[in-house]
């Protein structure tokens, strides 16, 4: 978890420090149950926003897999073929200068 993200949450939830008891910690969490719930929602929202929007094609030049394993993607290969709806972990995202290098991808949906 990103400490900067937690600092932003705590600033927001405490009214920029006006209500410090609202963010008193208990171990890795918070004493106040509403803070616990708000923090979990904050993290879930941040995770959702970190994924590209569905149906938006993204140019790809190779490298580490850009989305989580269970995210379904459409991929376009250097040779022009397109494969749809496969989980990201099924593909080799590196480039080898071959016709099956992924050159574009788009998110479709996560595996249920």
C-alpha positions, -999 to +999 in steps of 0.1 A: +000+000+000+012+035-009+019+056+022+011+087+003-023+074-005-029+068+032-018+103+040-043+117+015-071+096+030-063+106+065-062+143+055-096+140+039-112+119+066-099+141+094-110+173+078-073+182+071-064+175+107-094+192+124-106+159+138-075+139+147-094+113+167-112+103+135-079+087+123-065+072+155-049+040+145-053+006+160-025-016+147-026-014+109-062-001+109-083+025+127-101+026+160-132+042+146-153+017+125-164+044+101-128+051+094-121+014+088-150+013+062-140+045+046-104+034+043-114+001+026-137+020+002-108+044-005-084+016-014-110-002-036-117+030-055-080+036-060-076+001-073-105+005-097-092+038-110-058+023-116-072+000-144-077+015-179-112+021-190-129-007-208-127-006-246-099+020-247-071+007-270-037+013-254-005+012-275+020-015-262+057-016-268+065-046-246+075-051-210+059-064-178+022-074-180+003-040-175-028-053-158-037-079-131-037-116-141-075-120-140-083-089-162-098-099-195-082-081-225-084-079-262-050-079-278-038-069-313-006-085-326+021-070-348+009-092-376-026-077-374-045-105-357-068-097-328-077-120-299-106-111-276-116-117-240-086-137-228-072-132-193-041-111-193-019-138-177-024-160-209-002-137-230+035-130-233+037-092-229+074-089-239+085-081-274+106-105-295+103-087-329+078-113-341+043-111-356+027-122-323+042-094-302+013-075-287+011-040-301-022-028-286-046-040-259-078-030-243-095-041-211-128-059-215-138-071-180-124-089-149-130-126-145-159-131-120 
